[in-house]
Amino acid sequence: MKLQTLIISAVTALTLSACATTPKTLPSGEPATAFVIEQHKNLDVEPVTKHNLARLIKQSNNCVIDFTGNFDSGKATEYWIFKGDQLISAYTNLDTQADDQQVIFDLNDPEKQENFKSLKSNFSKKNLAKCD
C-alpha cells in the first residue's frame, strides 16, 4: 500500500511540474515569454538614486526598460515600453513613505524623450537590435 501511494504521489508531482513549466503561447502560436536581455546596476542618473537597477526586457512584440532607483524617502520604478526607436508607453510607480502613485509620462515631452534615449544608451546596440 505504501509503495502504491508513493508511486501515485510521484506521478502526480511529475504531471503537475510538467504543466507548470509548459510555456504559454499567444493566439499566433509564438511563446508569450519575457526575459532579461541585459542589466546594469548603479547608473549615473538624474535625479541621483541609490542602488539603482536598469533591465532591458524582451517581450514577444516589444521591449521594456525597467529602471528602479532608490531614494531616501522611497523608490521609483520606471517602465519604458518601446519597439525599435518608437517609444510606445512610459510610466513610473512612486513608492514613498508618504504616498504611492503612478505617473504616466507624456511621450511628446522632449525631456522625457531625452531621458529615454539616455537610458537606452546604457545598453549594447546588439541587444537593442533585438527590440526591432
Helices and strands as residue ranges (DSSP letters): H 2-21, E 35-41, E 50-58, E 63-71, E 74-83, E 86-96, E 100-104, H 110-120, H 125-128, G 129-131
